[in-house]
Amino acid sequence: MANGCWEEERSALLDLQANIISSNSELLVDWAGYNNSNGFTDCCFWKRVKCSLETGRVIKLNLKTSFGTGDGWRFNASLFLPFKSLQVLVLSSRNIIGWTKNEGIYGVL
């Protein structure tokens, strides 16, 4: 059993949060952690995030929104590169209005 989320993925989730919130969305404003015994903020307990029990890696992100979509969101697939074990990405009702320049996206495809 894993001891919580990977720091690399926790940091990537915060980058993703900043990117989505900058598009005038309140979707991820409640992302906050619960501290484990080491005082580490465990992103596996964040809403809309599911981690593998075995590895602690993020395996599902639910970025669906059912409320105001703001001005729309420019999708940047590069933001998802740190999630090595991501199996499910829910983007329905996300109001994606375009793409931003991606760096290193070929590793995701």
N, CA, C and O atoms as a GROMACS GRO file, in nm:
protein
  436
    1MET      N    1   0.084  -0.118   0.000
    1MET     CA    2   0.000   0.000   0.000
    1MET      C    3   0.089   0.124   0.000
    1MET      O    4   0.189   0.130   0.071
    2ALA      N    5   0.051   0.222  -0.080
    2ALA     CA    6   0.129   0.345  -0.095
    2ALA      C    7   0.111   0.437   0.026
    2ALA      O    8   0.014   0.425   0.101
    3ASN      N    9   0.206   0.527   0.043
    3ASN     CA   10   0.203   0.621   0.155
    3ASN      C   11   0.147   0.757   0.117
    3ASN      O   12   0.169   0.854   0.189
    4GLY      N   13   0.075   0.767   0.008
    4GLY     CA   14   0.018   0.894  -0.035
    4GLY      C   15   0.063   0.929  -0.176
    4GLY      O   16   0.134   0.853  -0.241
    5CYS      N   17   0.021   1.045  -0.220
    5CYS     CA   18   0.049   1.084  -0.358
    5CYS      C   19   0.196   1.123  -0.376
    5CYS      O   20   0.266   1.153  -0.280
    6TRP      N   21   0.238   1.120  -0.499
    6TRP     CA   22   0.375   1.155  -0.535
    6TRP      C   23   0.386   1.308  -0.539
    6TRP      O   24   0.296   1.375  -0.589
    7GLU      N   25   0.494   1.361  -0.489
    7GLU     CA   26   0.514   1.506  -0.486
    7GLU      C   27   0.509   1.566  -0.626
    7GLU      O   28   0.455   1.675  -0.645
    8GLU      N   29   0.565   1.497  -0.723
    8GLU     CA   30   0.563   1.542  -0.862
    8GLU      C   31   0.418   1.560  -0.911
    8GLU      O   32   0.386   1.657  -0.980
    9GLU      N   33   0.333   1.466  -0.876
    9GLU     CA   34   0.193   1.474  -0.920
    9GLU      C   35   0.116   1.578  -0.839
    9GLU      O   36   0.029   1.646  -0.893
   10ARG      N   37   0.146   1.591  -0.712
   10ARG     CA   38   0.082   1.695  -0.630
   10ARG      C   39   0.113   1.833  -0.687
   10ARG      O   40   0.024   1.917  -0.699
   11SER      N   41   0.237   1.855  -0.721
   11SER     CA   42   0.279   1.982  -0.781
   11SER      C   43   0.208   2.005  -0.915
   11SER      O   44   0.164   2.116  -0.944
   12ALA      N   45   0.198   1.899  -0.995
   12ALA     CA   46   0.130   1.910  -1.124
   12ALA      C   47  -0.019   1.941  -1.107
   12ALA      O   48  -0.076   2.015  -1.186
   13LEU      N   49  -0.080   1.884  -1.004
   13LEU     CA   50  -0.221   1.913  -0.978
   13LEU      C   51  -0.239   2.060  -0.942
   13LEU      O   52  -0.337   2.123  -0.983
   14LEU      N   53  -0.146   2.115  -0.865
   14LEU     CA   54  -0.156   2.257  -0.829
   14LEU      C   55  -0.134   2.345  -0.952
   14LEU      O   56  -0.198   2.450  -0.964
   15ASP      N   57  -0.044   2.304  -1.042
   15ASP     CA   58  -0.026   2.378  -1.168
   15ASP      C   59  -0.154   2.372  -1.252
   15ASP      O   60  -0.196   2.472  -1.309
   16LEU      N   61  -0.215   2.255  -1.258
   16LEU     CA   62  -0.340   2.237  -1.331
   16LEU      C   63  -0.450   2.322  -1.270
   16LEU      O   64  -0.527   2.386  -1.341
   17GLN      N   65  -0.456   2.323  -1.138
   17GLN     CA   66  -0.555   2.405  -1.067
   17GLN      C   67  -0.538   2.553  -1.104
   17GLN      O   68  -0.637   2.620  -1.133
   18ALA      N   69  -0.416   2.603  -1.101
   18ALA     CA   70  -0.390   2.743  -1.134
   18ALA      C   71  -0.430   2.772  -1.278
   18ALA      O   72  -0.484   2.880  -1.305
   19ASN      N   73  -0.406   2.680  -1.368
   19ASN     CA   74  -0.441   2.698  -1.509
   19ASN      C   75  -0.592   2.703  -1.529
   19ASN      O   76  -0.642   2.786  -1.605
   20ILE      N   77  -0.664   2.616  -1.461
   20ILE     CA   78  -0.809   2.612  -1.476
   20ILE      C   79  -0.874   2.730  -1.406
   20ILE      O   80  -0.967   2.790  -1.460
   21ILE      N   81  -0.828   2.763  -1.287
   21ILE     CA   82  -0.886   2.876  -1.214
   21ILE      C   83  -0.863   3.006  -1.289
   21ILE      O   84  -0.946   3.096  -1.283
   22SER      N   85  -0.750   3.018  -1.358
   22SER     CA   86  -0.723   3.140  -1.434
   22SER      C   87  -0.822   3.158  -1.548
   22SER      O   88  -0.834   3.267  -1.603
   23SER      N   89  -0.894   3.052  -1.583
   23SER     CA   90  -0.996   3.062  -1.687
   23SER      C   91  -1.132   3.097  -1.627
   23SER      O   92  -1.236   3.076  -1.689
   24ASN      N   93  -1.131   3.151  -1.505
   24ASN     CA   94  -1.252   3.199  -1.438
   24ASN      C   95  -1.345   3.086  -1.400
   24ASN      O   96  -1.466   3.096  -1.416
   25SER      N   97  -1.290   2.979  -1.349
   25SER     CA   98  -1.369   2.866  -1.305
   25SER      C   99  -1.347   2.843  -1.156
   25SER      O  100  -1.238   2.867  -1.105
   26GLU      N  101  -1.449   2.798  -1.088
   26GLU     CA  102  -1.436   2.766  -0.947
   26GLU      C  103  -1.424   2.616  -0.925
   26GLU      O  104  -1.437   2.568  -0.812
   27LEU      N  105  -1.398   2.543  -1.031
   27LEU     CA  106  -1.398   2.397  -1.024
   27LEU      C  107  -1.305   2.340  -0.918
   27LEU      O  108  -1.345   2.250  -0.844
   28LEU      N  109  -1.184   2.391  -0.909
   28LEU     CA  110  -1.084   2.328  -0.823
   28LEU      C  111  -1.044   2.414  -0.705
   28LEU      O  112  -0.940   2.388  -0.644
   29VAL      N  113  -1.122   2.514  -0.671
   29VAL     CA  114  -1.083   2.600  -0.560
   29VAL      C  115  -1.084   2.524  -0.428
   29VAL      O  116  -1.023   2.570  -0.330
   30ASP      N  117  -1.151   2.411  -0.422
   30ASP     CA  118  -1.156   2.335  -0.297
   30ASP      C  119  -1.044   2.233  -0.286
   30ASP      O  120  -1.041   2.154  -0.192
   31TRP      N  121  -0.950   2.233  -0.383
   31TRP     CA  122  -0.838   2.140  -0.371
   31TRP      C  123  -0.750   2.184  -0.256
   31TRP      O  124  -0.682   2.286  -0.262
   32ALA      N  125  -0.754   2.107  -0.156
   32ALA     CA  126  -0.669   2.128  -0.038
   32ALA      C  127  -0.639   1.990   0.015
   32ALA      O  128  -0.712   1.895  -0.013
   33GLY      N  129  -0.535   1.978   0.089
   33GLY     CA  130  -0.495   1.845   0.130
   33GLY      C  131  -0.526   1.812   0.273
   33GLY      O  132  -0.562   1.898   0.353
   34TYR      N  133  -0.511   1.689   0.301
   34TYR     CA  134  -0.516   1.638   0.437
   34TYR      C  135  -0.374   1.592   0.468
   34TYR      O  136  -0.315   1.518   0.389
   35ASN      N  137  -0.321   1.632   0.577
   35ASN     CA  138  -0.183   1.596   0.611
   35ASN      C  139  -0.177   1.454   0.664
   35ASN      O  140  -0.258   1.413   0.747
   36ASN      N  141  -0.077   1.380   0.615
   36ASN     CA  142  -0.055   1.248   0.671
   36ASN      C  143   0.037   1.261   0.791
   36ASN      O  144   0.065   1.372   0.836
   37SER      N  145   0.084   1.152   0.842
   37SER     CA  146   0.165   1.156   0.965
   37SER      C  147   0.296   1.233   0.948
   37SER      O  148   0.355   1.277   1.046
   38ASN      N  149   0.342   1.249   0.824
   38ASN     CA  150   0.466   1.322   0.799
   38ASN      C  151   0.441   1.470   0.771
   38ASN      O  152   0.535   1.544   0.742
   39GLY      N  153   0.316   1.514   0.778
   39GLY     CA  154   0.282   1.653   0.749
   39GLY      C  155   0.273   1.683   0.601
   39GLY      O  156   0.263   1.800   0.562
   40PHE      N  157   0.276   1.581   0.516
   40PHE     CA  158   0.271   1.596   0.371
   40PHE      C  159   0.126   1.606   0.326
   40PHE      O  160   0.042   1.527   0.368
   41THR      N  161   0.098   1.701   0.243
   41THR     CA  162  -0.038   1.718   0.192
   41THR      C  163  -0.065   1.610   0.088
   41THR      O  164  -0.004   1.609  -0.018
   42ASP      N  165  -0.156   1.521   0.118
   42ASP     CA  166  -0.182   1.404   0.034
   42ASP      C  167  -0.291   1.434  -0.067
   42ASP      O  168  -0.409   1.440  -0.032
   43CYS      N  169  -0.252   1.451  -0.193
   43CYS     CA  170  -0.349   1.485  -0.298
   43CYS      C  171  -0.442   1.368  -0.330
   43CYS      O  172  -0.541   1.387  -0.400
   44CYS      N  173  -0.412   1.249  -0.282
   44CYS     CA  174  -0.501   1.135  -0.305
   44CYS      C  175  -0.635   1.152  -0.233
   44CYS      O  176  -0.731   1.081  -0.263
   45PHE      N  177  -0.642   1.245  -0.138
   45PHE     CA  178  -0.766   1.271  -0.067
   45PHE      C  179  -0.839   1.394  -0.122
   45PHE      O  180  -0.946   1.429  -0.070
   46TRP      N  181  -0.785   1.457  -0.223
   46TRP     CA  182  -0.850   1.574  -0.280
   46TRP      C  183  -0.972   1.531  -0.360
   46TRP      O  184  -0.975   1.423  -0.419
   47LYS      N  185  -1.072   1.618  -0.363
   47LYS     CA  186  -1.190   1.592  -0.444
   47LYS      C  187  -1.148   1.584  -0.590
   47LYS      O  188  -1.062   1.658  -0.636
   48ARG      N  189  -1.213   1.493  -0.662
   48ARG     CA  190  -1.194   1.476  -0.806
   48ARG      C  191  -1.064   1.408  -0.844
   48ARG      O  192  -1.029   1.402  -0.962
   49VAL      N  193  -0.991   1.356  -0.745
   49VAL     CA  194  -0.864   1.287  -0.770
   49VAL      C  195  -0.875   1.146  -0.713
   49VAL      O  196  -0.919   1.127  -0.600
   50LYS      N  197  -0.835   1.047  -0.794
   50LYS     CA  198  -0.832   0.910  -0.744
   50LYS      C  199  -0.692   0.855  -0.770
   50LYS      O  200  -0.638   0.868  -0.880
   51CYS      N  201  -0.635   0.794  -0.668
   51CYS     CA  202  -0.501   0.736  -0.678
   51CYS      C  203  -0.506   0.585  -0.666
   51CYS      O  204  -0.599   0.528  -0.610
   52SER      N  205  -0.404   0.524  -0.720
   52SER     CA  206  -0.387   0.379  -0.704
   52SER      C  207  -0.351   0.350  -0.559
   52SER      O  208  -0.265   0.416  -0.501
   53LEU      N  209  -0.416   0.252  -0.501
   53LEU     CA  210  -0.385   0.211  -0.364
   53LEU      C  211  -0.246   0.149  -0.355
   53LEU      O  212  -0.180   0.157  -0.252
   54GLU      N  213  -0.202   0.087  -0.464
   54GLU     CA  214  -0.074   0.019  -0.463
   54GLU      C  215   0.044   0.115  -0.480
   54GLU      O  216   0.145   0.102  -0.411
   55THR      N  217   0.030   0.212  -0.572
   55THR     CA  218   0.144   0.297  -0.607
   55THR      C  219   0.133   0.440  -0.556
   55THR      O  220   0.234   0.509  -0.543
   56GLY      N  221   0.012   0.485  -0.527
   56GLY     CA  222  -0.008   0.625  -0.488
   56GLY      C  223  -0.012   0.719  -0.606
   56GLY      O  224  -0.027   0.840  -0.588
   57ARG      N  225   0.000   0.667  -0.727
   57ARG     CA  226  -0.006   0.749  -0.848
   57ARG      C  227  -0.150   0.785  -0.881
   57ARG      O  228  -0.242   0.707  -0.856
   58VAL      N  229  -0.169   0.904  -0.937
   58VAL     CA  230  -0.302   0.948  -0.981
   58VAL      C  231  -0.344   0.862  -1.099
   58VAL      O  232  -0.271   0.850  -1.197
   59ILE      N  233  -0.463   0.803  -1.088
   59ILE     CA  234  -0.515   0.719  -1.197
   59ILE      C  235  -0.641   0.778  -1.259
   59ILE      O  236  -0.680   0.738  -1.369
   60LYS      N  237  -0.706   0.873  -1.190
   60LYS     CA  238  -0.827   0.935  -1.244
   60LYS      C  239  -0.835   1.081  -1.199
   60LYS      O  240  -0.811   1.114  -1.083
   61LEU      N  241  -0.869   1.167  -1.296
   61LEU     CA  242  -0.897   1.307  -1.267
   61LEU      C  243  -1.034   1.340  -1.324
   61LEU      O  244  -1.060   1.317  -1.442
   62ASN      N  245  -1.121   1.393  -1.241
   62ASN     CA  246  -1.254   1.433  -1.284
   62ASN      C  247  -1.258   1.584  -1.287
   62ASN      O  248  -1.276   1.649  -1.183
   63LEU      N  249  -1.243   1.642  -1.406
   63LEU     CA  250  -1.245   1.787  -1.422
   63LEU      C  251  -1.377   1.836  -1.480
   63LEU      O  252  -1.388   1.949  -1.526
   64LYS      N  253  -1.477   1.748  -1.476
   64LYS     CA  254  -1.610   1.784  -1.524
   64LYS      C  255  -1.667   1.895  -1.437
   64LYS      O  256  -1.644   1.900  -1.316
   65THR      N  257  -1.740   1.983  -1.501
   65THR     CA  258  -1.807   2.088  -1.426
   65THR      C  259  -1.953   2.093  -1.467
   65THR      O  260  -1.986   2.076  -1.584
   66SER      N  261  -2.039   2.116  -1.371
   66SER     CA  262  -2.183   2.123  -1.400
   66SER      C  263  -2.236   2.262  -1.367
   66SER      O  264  -2.358   2.284  -1.366
   67PHE      N  265  -2.145   2.354  -1.340
   67PHE     CA  266  -2.188   2.491  -1.311
   67PHE      C  267  -2.117   2.584  -1.407
   67PHE      O  268  -2.054   2.538  -1.502
   68GLY      N  269  -2.126   2.713  -1.384
   68GLY     CA  270  -2.071   2.813  -1.474
   68GLY      C  271  -1.935   2.778  -1.529
   68GLY      O  272  -1.846   2.740  -1.453
   69THR      N  273  -1.918   2.790  -1.658
   69THR     CA  274  -1.792   2.752  -1.721
   69THR      C  275  -1.701   2.872  -1.744
   69THR      O  276  -1.594   2.856  -1.803
   70GLY      N  277  -1.741   2.990  -1.700
   70GLY     CA  278  -1.654   3.107  -1.715
   70GLY      C  279  -1.631   3.140  -1.860
   70GLY      O  280  -1.720   3.126  -1.944
   71ASP      N  281  -1.511   3.186  -1.888
   71ASP     CA  282  -1.476   3.229  -2.023
   71ASP      C  283  -1.425   3.116  -2.110
   71ASP      O  284  -1.386   3.140  -2.225
   72GLY      N  285  -1.423   2.997  -2.059
   72GLY     CA  286  -1.371   2.884  -2.134
   72GLY      C  287  -1.229   2.853  -2.092
   72GLY      O  288  -1.166   2.930  -2.019
   73TRP      N  289  -1.180   2.741  -2.139
   73TRP     CA  290  -1.049   2.693  -2.098
   73TRP      C  291  -0.970   2.650  -2.220
   73TRP      O  292  -1.022   2.578  -2.305
   74ARG      N  293  -0.847   2.692  -2.228
   74ARG     CA  294  -0.757   2.649  -2.334
   74ARG      C  295  -0.681   2.527  -2.284
   74ARG      O  296  -0.600   2.536  -2.192
   75PHE      N  297  -0.708   2.414  -2.345
   75PHE     CA  298  -0.650   2.286  -2.303
   75PHE      C  299  -0.501   2.282  -2.333
   75PHE      O  300  -0.458   2.314  -2.444
   76ASN      N  301  -0.422   2.243  -2.234
   76ASN     CA  302  -0.279   2.225  -2.250
   76ASN      C  303  -0.246   2.084  -2.204
   76ASN      O  304  -0.234   2.058  -2.084
   77ALA      N  305  -0.231   1.994  -2.299
   77ALA     CA  306  -0.206   1.854  -2.266
   77ALA      C  307  -0.074   1.835  -2.192
   77ALA      O  308  -0.056   1.735  -2.122
   78SER      N  309   0.019   1.928  -2.205
   78SER     CA  310   0.147   1.918  -2.135
   78SER      C  311   0.128   1.914  -1.984
   78SER      O  312   0.212   1.858  -1.912
   79LEU      N  313   0.020   1.974  -1.934
   79LEU     CA  314  -0.006   1.975  -1.791
   79LEU      C  315  -0.029   1.834  -1.735
   79LEU      O  316  -0.020   1.813  -1.614
   80PHE      N  317  -0.059   1.740  -1.823
   80PHE     CA  318  -0.090   1.604  -1.778
   80PHE      C  319   0.029   1.508  -1.789
   80PHE      O  320   0.017   1.392  -1.751
   81LEU      N  321   0.142   1.555  -1.838
   81LEU     CA  322   0.260   1.470  -1.852
   81LEU      C  323   0.307   1.406  -1.722
   81LEU      O  324   0.349   1.290  -1.725
   82PRO      N  325   0.303   1.474  -1.608
   82PRO     CA  326   0.352   1.412  -1.484
   82PRO      C  327   0.269   1.293  -1.436
   82PRO      O  328   0.316   1.216  -1.351
   83PHE      N  329   0.150   1.277  -1.488
   83PHE     CA  330   0.061   1.170  -1.440
   83PHE      C  331   0.090   1.042  -1.519
   83PHE      O  332   0.021   1.011  -1.617
   84LYS      N  333   0.190   0.969  -1.475
   84LYS     CA  334   0.240   0.852  -1.547
   84LYS      C  335   0.141   0.737  -1.552
   84LYS      O  336   0.149   0.653  -1.642
   85SER      N  337   0.048   0.731  -1.458
   85SER     CA  338  -0.047   0.619  -1.451
   85SER      C  339  -0.191   0.662  -1.476
   85SER      O  340  -0.284   0.586  -1.448
   86LEU      N  341  -0.211   0.783  -1.527
   86LEU     CA  342  -0.346   0.833  -1.548
   86LEU      C  343  -0.419   0.745  -1.650
   86LEU      O  344  -0.372   0.724  -1.761
   87GLN      N  345  -0.536   0.694  -1.608
   87GLN     CA  346  -0.616   0.606  -1.693
   87GLN      C  347  -0.745   0.673  -1.738
   87GLN      O  348  -0.795   0.645  -1.847
   88VAL      N  349  -0.800   0.762  -1.653
   88VAL     CA  350  -0.929   0.826  -1.682
   88VAL      C  351  -0.915   0.975  -1.661
   88VAL      O  352  -0.871   1.021  -1.556
   89LEU      N  353  -0.955   1.052  -1.764
   89LEU     CA  354  -0.957   1.197  -1.755
   89LEU      C  355  -1.094   1.243  -1.801
   89LEU      O  356  -1.129   1.229  -1.918
   90VAL      N  357  -1.172   1.299  -1.709
   90VAL     CA  358  -1.309   1.342  -1.739
   90VAL      C  359  -1.306   1.493  -1.764
   90VAL      O  360  -1.272   1.570  -1.675
   91LEU      N  361  -1.343   1.532  -1.886
   91LEU     CA  362  -1.342   1.674  -1.925
   91LEU      C  363  -1.478   1.722  -1.973
   91LEU      O  364  -1.489   1.833  -2.025
   92SER      N  365  -1.583   1.642  -1.956
   92SER     CA  366  -1.714   1.681  -2.007
   92SER      C  367  -1.761   1.810  -1.942
   92SER      O  368  -1.735   1.836  -1.824
   93SER      N  369  -1.830   1.891  -2.020
   93SER     CA  370  -1.883   2.021  -1.977
   93SER      C  371  -1.772   2.118  -1.937
   93SER      O  372  -1.796   2.210  -1.859
   94ARG      N  373  -1.652   2.098  -1.987
   94ARG     CA  374  -1.536   2.177  -1.948
   94ARG      C  375  -1.525   2.307  -2.026
   94ARG      O  376  -1.445   2.393  -1.990
   95ASN      N  377  -1.603   2.324  -2.134
   95ASN     CA  378  -1.600   2.444  -2.217
   95ASN      C  379  -1.460   2.472  -2.269
   95ASN      O  380  -1.406   2.582  -2.252
   96ILE      N  381  -1.402   2.372  -2.334
   96ILE     CA  382  -1.270   2.388  -2.394
   96ILE      C  383  -1.286   2.471  -2.521
   96ILE      O  384  -1.361   2.434  -2.612
   97ILE      N  385  -1.216   2.584  -2.526
   97ILE     CA  386  -1.232   2.675  -2.639
   97ILE      C  387  -1.112   2.674  -2.733
   97ILE      O  388  -1.111   2.745  -2.834
   98GLY      N  389  -1.014   2.595  -2.701
   98GLY     CA  390  -0.896   2.588  -2.788
   98GLY      C  391  -0.784   2.514  -2.719
   98GLY      O  392  -0.802   2.450  -2.615
   99TRP      N  393  -0.668   2.523  -2.781
   99TRP     CA  394  -0.550   2.453  -2.733
   99TRP      C  395  -0.438   2.554  -2.711
   99TRP      O  396  -0.431   2.655  -2.781
  100THR      N  397  -0.353   2.526  -2.617
  100THR     CA  398  -0.231   2.606  -2.601
  100THR      C  399  -0.116   2.525  -2.655
  100THR      O  400  -0.127   2.404  -2.674
  101LYS      N  401  -0.005   2.592  -2.678
  101LYS     CA  402   0.112   2.522  -2.728
  101LYS      C  403   0.156   2.420  -2.623
  101LYS      O  404   0.175   2.453  -2.506
  102ASN      N  405   0.173   2.298  -2.666
  102ASN     CA  406   0.211   2.189  -2.577
  102ASN      C  407   0.361   2.164  -2.588
  102ASN      O  408   0.420   2.179  -2.695
  103GLU      N  409   0.421   2.126  -2.478
  103GLU     CA  410   0.562   2.089  -2.477
  103GLU      C  411   0.573   1.944  -2.432
  103GLU      O  412   0.528   1.908  -2.323
  104GLY      N  413   0.632   1.862  -2.516
  104GLY     CA  414   0.653   1.724  -2.478
  104GLY      C  415   0.529   1.637  -2.483
  104GLY      O  416   0.527   1.531  -2.420
  105ILE      N  417   0.427   1.677  -2.554
  105ILE     CA  418   0.301   1.605  -2.555
  105ILE      C  419   0.313   1.468  -2.622
  105ILE      O  420   0.231   1.381  -2.597
  106TYR      N  421   0.412   1.449  -2.705
  106TYR     CA  422   0.423   1.322  -2.776
  106TYR      C  423   0.441   1.205  -2.682
  106TYR      O  424   0.414   1.090  -2.720
  107GLY      N  425   0.485   1.230  -2.560
  107GLY     CA  426   0.496   1.124  -2.460
  107GLY      C  427   0.361   1.080  -2.408
  107GLY      O  428   0.350   0.973  -2.348
  108VAL      N  429   0.256   1.162  -2.429
  108VAL     CA  430   0.123   1.130  -2.379
  108VAL      C  431   0.043   1.051  -2.482
  108VAL      O  432  -0.040   0.967  -2.446
  109LEU      N  433   0.067   1.078  -2.608
  109LEU     CA  434  -0.013   1.016  -2.714
  109LEU      C  435   0.023   0.871  -2.735
  109LEU      O  436  -0.035   0.805  -2.822
   0.00000   0.00000   0.00000
